[in-house]
């Protein structure tokens, strides 16, 4: 009994759970088929808290090294437009660390930074006045990330944390950008 109490399992700190996923090989294979299917643009992964949604996305991401992984996690912020600001900040980080970021203009990266640092009320006002501006910005950035050899996959995790005011612009960005550019989007969130 003492040895069992003192045993510390070998776990992956980044996502949790065992180092080798158990029982999700069929789900990974299904998602891979959908990603490769030209008629599929959007894949939704839903389940209860702790059911393995984020782990499944992490395993899928290993197969697509150029993928963009964004999290809607609130990180303590629950204000209007925090979700959009959060993913814009994460997207900037992603753009800056890619060697092919030279395909994306410095002006666009500066514009992403400007949007992500806006106060929620200002961001909401700007988006309501000209929603196409942010859609075009995402389109140009994603187009710069595209590689003819590989699928461009965007993973959006923790959708259940999305604030109400960010939903409209996000849906429009996802629909317009994914449809025009052939980007595959995988969403994960708790079912409500």
C-alpha positions as CSV (number, residue, x, y, z in Angstrom):
1,X,0.0,0.0,0.0
2,X,2.8,2.4,0.8
3,X,4.5,1.9,-2.6
4,X,1.2,2.7,-4.4
5,X,0.8,5.9,-2.5
6,X,4.3,7.0,-3.3
7,X,4.1,6.1,-7.0
8,X,4.1,9.1,-9.3
9,X,2.9,8.3,-12.8
10,X,4.8,9.6,-15.8
11,X,2.5,12.3,-17.2
12,X,2.8,14.9,-19.8
13,X,2.6,18.3,-18.1
14,X,1.4,20.3,-21.1
15,X,-2.0,18.7,-21.5
16,X,-2.2,16.1,-18.7
17,X,-3.1,12.5,-18.8
18,X,-0.8,9.6,-19.7
19,X,2.1,10.2,-22.1
20,X,0.4,7.9,-24.7
21,X,-3.2,8.6,-25.3
22,X,-5.5,5.7,-24.6
23,X,-8.6,4.9,-26.6
24,X,-8.6,7.9,-29.0
25,X,-6.8,6.4,-32.0
26,X,-10.1,6.0,-33.8
27,X,-11.1,9.6,-33.1
28,X,-7.7,10.8,-34.3
29,X,-8.1,8.7,-37.5
30,X,-11.7,10.1,-38.1
31,X,-10.6,13.7,-37.7
32,X,-7.6,13.1,-40.0
33,X,-10.0,11.8,-42.7
34,X,-12.2,14.8,-42.3
35,X,-9.3,17.2,-42.4
36,X,-8.1,15.6,-45.7
37,X,-11.7,15.7,-47.2
38,X,-11.9,18.8,-49.4
39,X,-15.6,19.2,-48.6
40,X,-15.0,19.5,-44.8
41,X,-14.3,23.0,-43.5
42,X,-15.3,22.7,-39.9
43,X,-15.0,19.9,-37.3
44,X,-16.5,20.3,-33.9
45,X,-15.3,18.3,-30.8
46,X,-17.6,18.6,-27.9
47,X,-17.8,16.8,-24.5
48,X,-17.9,17.3,-20.8
49,X,-15.1,18.8,-18.8
50,X,-12.2,16.4,-18.6
51,X,-13.4,14.2,-21.4
52,X,-10.2,14.6,-23.5
53,X,-11.1,17.3,-26.0
54,X,-7.9,19.3,-25.5
55,X,-5.8,16.1,-25.5
56,X,-7.4,15.0,-28.8
57,X,-6.6,18.4,-30.3
58,X,-3.0,18.2,-29.0
59,X,-2.6,14.8,-30.6
60,X,-4.0,16.0,-33.9
61,X,-1.8,19.0,-33.9
62,X,1.3,16.7,-33.8
63,X,0.2,15.6,-37.3
64,X,0.0,19.2,-38.6
65,X,3.1,21.0,-37.5
66,X,2.0,24.2,-39.3
67,X,-1.3,24.3,-37.5
68,X,-2.4,27.4,-35.5
69,X,-3.7,26.5,-32.1
70,X,-5.7,29.2,-30.3
71,X,-7.5,29.0,-26.9
72,X,-10.5,31.0,-26.0
73,X,-9.7,30.5,-22.3
74,X,-10.6,33.6,-20.4
75,X,-7.5,33.7,-18.1
76,X,-9.5,35.6,-15.5
77,X,-11.0,38.1,-18.0
78,X,-14.7,38.0,-18.4
79,X,-15.2,41.3,-20.2
80,X,-16.8,42.0,-23.5
81,X,-14.6,41.1,-26.5
82,X,-12.0,39.4,-24.4
83,X,-12.2,36.2,-26.5
84,X,-11.4,38.1,-29.7
85,X,-8.6,40.0,-28.1
86,X,-7.2,36.8,-26.6
87,X,-7.0,34.9,-29.9
88,X,-5.6,38.0,-31.7
89,X,-2.8,38.1,-29.1
90,X,-2.1,34.4,-29.6
91,X,-2.2,34.8,-33.3
92,X,0.4,37.6,-33.2
93,X,2.7,35.3,-31.2
94,X,2.2,32.5,-33.8
95,X,2.9,34.8,-36.7
96,X,6.1,36.2,-35.1
97,X,7.6,32.8,-34.4
98,X,7.1,31.3,-37.9
99,X,9.9,31.4,-40.4
100,X,7.5,32.1,-43.2
101,X,6.1,35.2,-41.4
102,X,7.9,37.2,-44.2
103,X,4.8,36.3,-46.2
104,X,2.8,38.5,-43.8
105,X,3.4,42.3,-43.9
106,X,4.7,44.1,-40.8
107,X,1.8,46.4,-41.2
108,X,-0.6,43.5,-40.7
109,X,1.2,42.3,-37.6
110,X,1.2,45.9,-36.2
111,X,-2.6,46.1,-37.0
112,X,-3.2,42.8,-35.1
113,X,-1.3,44.2,-32.1
114,X,-3.3,47.4,-32.2
115,X,-6.6,45.4,-32.2
116,X,-5.5,43.1,-29.5
117,X,-4.5,46.0,-27.1
118,X,-7.8,47.9,-27.6
119,X,-10.1,48.4,-24.7
120,X,-13.2,46.1,-25.1
121,X,-15.6,49.0,-25.8
122,X,-13.3,50.5,-28.5
123,X,-12.8,47.1,-30.1
124,X,-16.5,46.5,-30.2
125,X,-17.1,49.9,-31.7
126,X,-14.5,49.5,-34.4
127,X,-15.8,46.0,-35.3
128,X,-19.4,47.2,-35.5
129,X,-18.4,50.2,-37.7
130,X,-16.3,48.1,-40.1
131,X,-16.4,44.3,-39.5
132,X,-14.8,43.6,-42.9
133,X,-11.6,45.3,-41.7
134,X,-10.9,42.5,-39.2
135,X,-12.0,39.8,-41.5
136,X,-9.6,41.1,-44.2
137,X,-6.8,41.2,-41.7
138,X,-7.3,37.6,-40.7
139,X,-7.6,36.6,-44.4
140,X,-4.3,38.3,-45.3
141,X,-2.5,36.7,-42.3
142,X,-3.9,33.2,-42.9
143,X,-3.2,33.5,-46.6
144,X,0.4,34.3,-45.7
145,X,0.6,31.1,-43.5
146,X,-0.8,28.9,-46.2
147,X,1.5,26.4,-47.7
148,X,0.6,24.6,-51.0
149,X,2.0,21.3,-49.7
150,X,0.2,21.2,-46.4
151,X,-3.3,21.7,-45.0
152,X,-3.7,24.9,-43.0
153,X,-5.5,23.8,-39.8
154,X,-6.7,26.1,-37.1
155,X,-7.5,24.6,-33.7
156,X,-9.8,26.7,-31.5
157,X,-10.1,25.3,-28.0
158,X,-12.2,26.2,-25.0
159,X,-15.1,27.6,-27.0
160,X,-17.3,27.5,-24.0
161,X,-15.3,30.5,-22.6
162,X,-16.2,32.7,-25.5
163,X,-17.8,36.0,-24.5
164,X,-21.1,36.9,-26.1
165,X,-19.8,40.0,-28.0
166,X,-17.0,38.0,-29.6
167,X,-19.2,35.3,-31.0
168,X,-20.6,37.3,-34.0
169,X,-17.3,38.5,-35.3
170,X,-15.7,35.1,-34.8
171,X,-18.4,33.3,-36.6
172,X,-18.1,35.7,-39.5
173,X,-14.3,35.4,-39.6
174,X,-14.5,31.6,-39.5
175,X,-17.2,31.4,-42.2
176,X,-15.6,33.9,-44.5
177,X,-12.0,33.1,-44.1
178,X,-12.3,29.3,-44.0
179,X,-14.6,29.2,-47.0
180,X,-12.4,31.5,-49.2
181,X,-9.0,30.1,-48.2
182,X,-9.8,26.4,-47.7
183,X,-8.6,26.5,-44.1
184,X,-9.7,23.6,-41.9
185,X,-11.1,24.7,-38.5
186,X,-11.4,22.4,-35.6
187,X,-13.4,23.7,-32.7
188,X,-13.5,22.2,-29.2
189,X,-15.7,23.1,-26.2
190,X,-17.9,21.7,-23.5
191,X,-21.4,20.8,-24.5
192,X,-24.1,22.8,-22.9
